[in-house]
Amino acid sequence: MIIQYDDNVAVVIDQEGNLKRTQIFGEIARELRQLNFAKIVSLAPEV
């Protein structure tokens, strides 16, 4: 799955969907909430 932004951003996850890092800086796409990426949504300062 690819979610495109106007800025250069990335969230690195493994094959099981687990985060490889524990910090997220900046906003994330609203679609991640709909796709059940709860951990990413909870770490992001803005959705």
N, C-alpha and C positions, 0 to 999 in steps of 0.2 A: 504494500500500500504506500502511496506517495501523497502527502499533503503539501501543497506548494504555498510558499510565503513570498512576499516582496523583499524581505530581508534574508540574509544568510543565517539560517538556524538549523539545528539538528538535535534530535533526541535519540540516543543510541540504546537499542534494546537487543536482547539476545533472541534466539529462536523461539523460546517459550513466552516472549513478551515481557520479560523482566528488565528493568532499567539497569544499565551498566554504570551509571553515576547516580549520585544522590542529591544533586542540586540542579534546578532549572531557573535560569534567569530570563525574565521577559515573559511576554504573553504566549499562549499556545492557542491552537485552533479549537473552536467549539466542537468540532466534529469528533475530537478525541473523547469527549464525555459520552457522546452517542455510541461510540465504538467500544465502550467499557474499558478504557485505559484509566481506571480510577487512580492508580498510583501516580501517574503523570499529572493528572488534573489536581490531585491533592498537593503536589509539590510546587506547582506553578503559582507565581504571584498574581497572575491575571489570566482569565480565560476569555 
